[in-house]
C-alpha cells in the first residue's frame, strides 16, 4: 500500500515536468516559425521593391514614312484683275449707275461728272482752232499773191520768202490748235466713268453731288485735295490664291502642283487650285516665299479678300524611317532616342532628324529598322537603366506589331500617331 502510494506520488511529480517540456518545445517552434516567416516577408518585400523600382515602359520600332505628306498653310484670295477707278477730270458727280456687286461689261457706264471748267476749256480750244484756220487761210492767200509777183520789180525775193514762211507758221498753229481740241475732247470723254473690263463692282466710294479731283498720275497722294477712288471693279472669272510657304517646303513648289483649299463660309466644301508661279525669293524676315495659285470660279463663289486654308499633298521618300515626336529626347548632346537592347537596358542614341511630318519626324541617321526605342521616355531616362516592357492600358495602347524574338510587345508608328502614345510608364525612383 505504501509502495503504491509512493508510485502515485512519483507519477504526480513527473507530469508537471513533461508538460513544461512540451510547452517549451511548442514555444520554441512558434518562435522559429515567426523568425522564418518574417525573413520570408522581408525577402518578398525586397523583391517587390526591386521589381517596382524598374520603370514600366512601352517600346516600338521605326517604320518607313508615308508615301505622301500634307502641308496646311493660310492663304489670301485676290481677283484675277482688280482696277481702282479714279476721276480724270475735276467736277461734281452728276449720277452713278451701278452699285456694289453689279456685274458689268467692259465700257459699261458707271457714273457721269459735271465738269464746267473742262467744258469751257473745250469750247475755247475749238474757237482757237477756228481762228487758227482763218489765219492760215489768209496767210496762204497772201503767200500765193506774193509768189505770183516774185521775179518782178514790185517785190523782193526776201519779202516773198517771209510771206511763204508766215503761211507755213499759220498751218502749224492749226495743227497745234487741233491737238488742243483733241486733248480737251478726251477730257470731255473722261466725264463718263466706264468699266475697264468685264467684272463685278466691289466698291462705290462716291455719291451724287460729291466733288471729285482729277487723279492725273498721282493717285497715291494723300495730301489735301488728292484724288479719291470712285469705284473698284474686279475680274473674278478666275481667282489668284497667294500663300506664304516656309523655306523648308520650297522644294515642292513646281508649276502645276495641285492644292485644295477651304473657306469658312463653305464648311465641308473643298476647292481646287493649281500652282502658277512663285516669287523665287525668300522674305528675309519670315523666311517664306510667295506662291501664287489659280482657281477657277465659274459660279462666282470665291470672293476677293477671302481667307483660305490651303492644303498641299506632296510625295515623300518612304526609305527614310519615321518616329513619333514624343519619342525624342533633347539633351546637351542633341536629339536622342532611348533604345532598348536585348537585356532591356536603355541606350541613349544620337540621331539626325529630317523633315517634320506633323506628329512624326524623319530620322536620317542613327536608327535602324530593327531598333526598339521607348515610346514616351521621361526626362530622367539614364544610359544603361533597366526597364520593364509592358503592354498599354486598354483603350490607349499603341497598335502592336509582330512580337520580337523575346515575345515582347512592340509598337510601330502608323498613320494616326495618337494611337502610338504610350499609356503606361512609371518614373524611376
RAHUTA-V693936 format. One record per residue. N is the residue number from 1. PSI is psi in degrees with one decimal (999 if undefined). Layout:
N & PSI
N & PSI
//
This chain:
1 & -43.0
2 & -36.3
3 & -38.9
4 & -41.0
5 & -38.8
6 & -35.8
7 & -41.0
8 & -41.5
9 & -38.9
10 & -38.8
11 & -41.1
12 & -31.5
13 & -27.2
14 & -36.9
15 & -48.7
16 & -35.6
17 & -38.2
18 & -45.1
19 & -39.4
20 & -40.1
21 & -42.6
22 & -43.6
23 & -38.6
24 & -41.0
25 & -45.2
26 & -44.9
27 & -41.9
28 & -39.8
29 & -41.1
30 & -41.5
31 & -45.9
32 & -42.5
33 & -42.1
34 & -40.1
35 & -45.4
36 & -44.7
37 & -40.1
38 & -40.7
39 & -41.1
40 & -40.5
41 & -42.4
42 & -40.8
43 & -42.1
44 & -42.5
45 & -40.3
46 & -43.6
47 & -43.7
48 & -42.2
49 & -40.5
50 & -40.0
51 & -41.4
52 & -20.0
53 & -13.5
54 & 121.2
55 & 139.2
56 & 124.4
57 & 167.4
58 & 146.8
59 & 160.6
60 & 171.6
61 & 149.1
62 & 155.4
63 & 158.9
64 & 150.0
65 & 169.4
66 & 158.0
67 & -28.5
68 & 164.1
69 & 150.3
70 & 138.9
71 & 119.9
72 & 125.1
73 & 155.0
74 & 150.2
75 & 162.2
76 & 134.1
77 & 132.0
78 & 159.1
79 & 159.8
80 & -46.3
81 & 144.8
82 & 128.7
83 & 113.2
84 & 133.8
85 & 124.6
86 & 159.0
87 & 140.9
88 & -0.4
89 & 147.6
90 & 139.0
91 & -163.3
92 & 139.7
93 & 117.1
94 & -43.3
95 & 145.2
96 & 148.8
97 & -15.4
98 & 152.4
99 & -173.4
100 & 138.3
101 & 2.7
102 & 132.1
103 & 128.1
104 & 158.4
105 & 161.8
106 & 129.5
107 & -4.4
108 & 133.7
109 & 121.5
110 & -39.4
111 & 162.5
112 & 150.3
113 & 132.8
114 & 118.5
115 & 77.4
116 & -31.8
117 & -43.5
118 & -39.3
119 & -44.8
120 & -41.9
121 & -35.8
122 & -43.1
123 & -39.3
124 & -41.9
125 & -39.6
126 & -40.9
127 & -41.6
128 & -32.5
129 & -42.0
130 & -43.6
131 & -44.2
132 & -39.4
133 & -41.7
134 & -46.1
135 & -36.8
136 & -40.0
137 & -44.3
138 & -41.7
139 & -35.2
140 & -45.0
141 & -46.7
142 & -43.4
143 & -40.3
144 & -39.2
145 & -42.5
146 & -34.0
147 & -31.5
148 & -24.5
149 & -2.7
150 & 138.8
151 & -4.3
152 & 172.7
153 & -4.8
154 & -37.2
155 & 156.5
156 & 160.3
157 & -32.7
158 & -41.9
159 & -36.1
160 & -45.2
161 & -36.0
162 & -43.6
163 & -39.2
164 & -42.4
165 & -36.5
166 & -37.4
167 & -40.5
168 & -38.6
169 & -37.2
170 & -34.5
171 & -38.5
172 & -35.6
173 & -36.9
174 & -42.2
175 & -43.8
176 & -40.7
177 & -36.4
178 & -42.7
179 & -37.9
180 & -41.8
181 & -41.4
182 & -39.3
183 & -47.3
184 & -25.2
185 & -37.6
186 & -40.0
187 & -33.4
188 & -38.6
189 & -31.1
190 & -8.3
191 & -19.3
192 & 116.7
193 & 119.6
194 & 160.0
195 & 134.8
196 & -22.1
197 & 172.9
198 & 134.5
199 & -164.3
200 & 142.1
201 & 114.5
202 & -12.7
203 & 148.8
204 & 108.8
205 & 36.1
206 & 170.3
207 & 167.9
208 & 132.2
209 & -12.0
210 & 141.4
211 & 131.6
212 & 144.8
213 & 150.5
214 & 129.5
215 & -38.5
216 & -135.2
217 & 9.6
218 & 58.5
219 & -12.3
220 & -0.8
221 & 142.0
222 & 16.8
223 & 178.8
224 & 133.4
225 & 8.2
226 & 160.9
227 & 144.8
228 & 145.6
229 & 129.9
230 & -48.4
231 & 164.9
232 & 128.5
233 & 134.3
234 & 135.3
235 & 112.9
236 & 23.0
237 & -29.0
238 & 154.3
239 & 147.5
240 & 133.1
241 & 118.7
242 & 128.8
243 & 134.1
244 & 108.7
245 & 127.0
246 & 155.0
247 & -33.6
248 & -26.9
249 & 7.9
250 & -22.3
251 & -18.1
252 & -5.9
253 & 94.3
254 & 141.1
255 & 135.8
256 & -8.4
257 & 131.2
258 & 149.0
259 & 158.0
260 & 151.6
261 & 153.6
262 & 156.3
263 & 146.6
264 & -32.0
265 & -9.0
266 & 70.5
267 & 138.4
268 & 1.0
269 & 135.2
270 & 140.6
271 & 155.1
272 & 147.9
273 & 155.7
274 & 134.6
275 & 127.7
276 & -49.8
277 & 170.7
278 & 166.0
279 & -17.2
280 & 29.3
281 & 143.9
282 & 144.7
283 & 120.0
284 & -19.5
285 & -39.3
286 & -11.7
287 & 41.8
288 & 159.2
289 & 140.0
290 & 123.6
291 & 131.5
292 & 123.0
293 & 160.2
294 & 138.1
295 & 133.6
296 & 147.8
297 & 58.0
298 & -30.4
299 & 1.7
300 & 33.4
301 & -24.7
302 & 127.1
303 & 142.5
304 & 143.4
305 & 0.8
306 & 148.9
307 & 133.5
308 & 149.7
309 & 112.8
310 & 135.0
311 & 122.7
312 & 139.4
313 & 114.3
314 & 152.3
315 & 153.6
316 & 165.4
317 & 110.0
318 & -12.8
319 & -13.1
320 & 127.5
321 & 152.6
322 & 149.2
323 & 155.6
324 & 151.2
325 & -39.0
326 & -9.4
327 & -8.7
328 & 144.9
329 & 130.1
330 & 110.1
331 & 178.6
332 & -30.4
333 & -10.2
334 & -156.7
335 & 136.3
336 & 158.1
337 & 143.1
338 & 92.2
339 & 153.7
340 & 122.8
341 & -173.2
342 & -24.4
343 & 12.6
344 & 39.2
345 & 147.6
346 & 137.9
347 & 120.5
348 & 111.6
349 & 126.2
350 & 137.6
351 & 154.2
352 & 124.5
353 & 154.5
354 & -128.6
355 & 146.2
356 & 115.9
357 & 19.5
358 & -95.7
359 & -14.9
360 & 157.7
361 & 138.1
362 & 141.7
363 & 113.6
364 & -29.1
365 & 151.3
366 & 1.7
367 & 138.2
368 & 160.1
369 & -21.4
370 & -4.8
371 & 138.6
372 & 140.9
373 & 158.7
374 & 138.0
375 & -44.4
376 & 74.0
377 & 147.7
378 & 163.0
379 & -22.0
380 & 11.8
381 & 132.9
382 & 154.6
383 & 131.2
384 & 2.6
385 & 138.7
386 & 135.3
387 & 159.3
388 & 120.1
389 & 129.0
390 & 166.3
391 & 163.3
392 & 169.1
393 & 135.1
394 & 133.4
395 & -18.5
396 & -0.7
397 & 148.0
398 & 164.0
399 & 136.9
400 & 142.4
401 & -173.9
402 & 138.0
403 & 152.6
404 & -177.3
405 & -29.3
406 & 7.5
407 & 39.6
408 & 147.6
409 & 129.9
410 & 138.5
411 & 156.7
412 & 142.8
413 & 130.2
414 & -160.8
415 & -35.8
416 & 102.6
417 & -21.6
418 & -25.7
419 & -4.7
420 & 12.9
421 & 128.8
422 & 135.1
423 & -19.5
424 & 115.5
425 & 129.4
426 & 146.8
427 & 142.2
428 & 144.2
429 & 999
//
